[in-house]
Amino acid sequence: MSKLDLAHCYKLTSIDAIDAIDACSLQWLQLSHCKRVASVEAIGAQSALTHLMLADLRAIAGIGFLAKLPALESFIYPGTRVIDGDLSLLAGLGYVHPRPKAAS
């Protein structure tokens, strides 16, 4: 499986089972409008991921798991707040939306 679309899974509460997918095969993941998902840390097991969309999830604790995704090229997260506010891992990515605001 190279692509997984979990859009509009309103009753979904956990994505921990994503680690059962072969880490070398999943390249594209969309998780959007799944506001009951409490943690997205399990995504860090998908080392071949190149595209990740976490749209309208309300809030996630942080994006530290992105450090485990060496192939990641794009990260899209409109409508999702990063609680710890640390967006430094986004600096090396080719495409990020929304772009982090520059420090003033």
SELOKE-871727 format. One record per residue: x, y, z of N, C-alpha, C in turn. Coordinates in steps of 0.02 Angstrom, whole numbers, plus 50000, padded with zeros to 5 digits. Example, Ala and Ser with C-alpha at 12.3 -4.5 7.8 and 13.67 -1.06 7.14 Angstrom:
2
506604971650390506154977550390506604983550390506424988850354506844994750357506455000250394
% end
This chain:
104
500424994250000500005000050000500455006250000500375010449950500785016449948500405022749968499725022349967499315028149982498765026250030498665030450081498125029250129497765035850142497115035850129496705041750137496195040450193496295043950248495835043250305495465049850315495185052450263494815058750267494105057450289493855061850332493165061850354492975055450392493445052650428493305046850471493135049650540492535052250546492325056150604492345052150669492255045750667492245041750728492925038650746493425039750703494095037050714494405040350776494655036350823494955039050884495695037550890495945032650852496645030650857496905028450789497535030150776497875027750715498475023450734498485021050795499055016950818499175010750775498655008150744498735002150702499105003550637499255009850624499615011550562500305008350561500565006550619501225003350621501204996250592500614993550580500554986950549500674987250474500664993250445500804994150374501564994050365501794990550314502504990150299502794997250294503274998850336503575005550339503915007650275504095002850233504435004450170503955005650112503305004750124502835005350068502405011550069502195013950128501745019650132502105026150116501885029450063502205035650042501755041750050501115040850051500635046350051500095044950103500005049550150499505048750203499105055050211498445054350207498005059950221497575058050280497595062150332497175061350391496855068150401496225068750381495905075250386495185074550411494985079650450494305079950478494175074050525494695071550557494645066050605494785069050674494325073050698494435077150758494475073150823494305066750821494335062650882495005059050891495435059350840496095056150845496505059950897496725056250949497065059451005497815060150993498125055650957498845055750947499025053750876499525057150848499755055450781500475052950782500745051550841501435049350849501585042950810501095038550801501205032250765501425033250693501295039150666501505040650597502255040350590502615041650644503335041450644503635034850624503245029450625503485022850605503505021950529503225026650492503175026050419503745029750385504335026850386504945030150364504975031850290504555028850248504555030250176504065035750157503715038450206503205043550192503505049750160503225051850103503455057950069502955063650074502315061950082501785067050086501345065550146501235070650187500815069850247500345075750253499705074250257499195079350269498835077750334498865082550380498495082050444498055088250448497505088250412497075094050407496465093650452496325099150485495725099850527495675094450580496225093350615496215088550670496105092050737495995098450736495945102750795496635104050823496925099250859497575100450890497965093850896498635094450888499075088750901499605091250950499865086650990500345088551042500965091851014501235089050961501845091650930501985087950866502525089950833502715086850769503395083550773503615081850833504265078550842504345072150803503785068650790503805062450752504055063550681504035069650655504275071050587505025069650581505395069950636506105068550635506245061250614505755056950621505825049850603505625048450531505475053750493505245053050424505745056250376506295052850362506835055850322506645057350249506135053850222505935054850153505405060250144505145062950200504585067750197504765073950156504345075550108504435081350065503915086750076503295084650094502765089550104502365087950167502175093350202501775092850263501235098150259500615096050259500045100550253499615099650315499495105250351499135104650414498655110550428498265112850379497805118350393497265116150443497095120650488496575119150537496805114550592497455113150596497725108950650498235113050689498115113850753498565117750796499095113150826499725115450825500265111650856500355114550926500155110750977500125113351045500785115751072501325111851061501965114051089502275119851050502005121450992502225127250953502895126550918503235120950926503895119950896503805117550824503935122150777503865120550706504545120150671505075119650710505755119750682505885114050633505555108350641505665102750596505385103950526505005109150517504715110650451505205114250406505745116850434506225120950396506525117350335506655111050339506985107550284506525104350233505875105250241505405102050196505295106250133505165102950077505045106350014504405110350012503865107550041503215110950040502885110250108502685115950135502325116150199501745120950192501155118750215500565123250215500175122050279500015127050316500225133950308500955134850327501275139850297501985141250313502015143950383502515141750423502595144550490502755152050485502485155950531502605163150533503305164350559503655169250528504325171050550504285174350619504795173050659504825176150725504955183550717504615187650758504715194850751505175197650804
% end
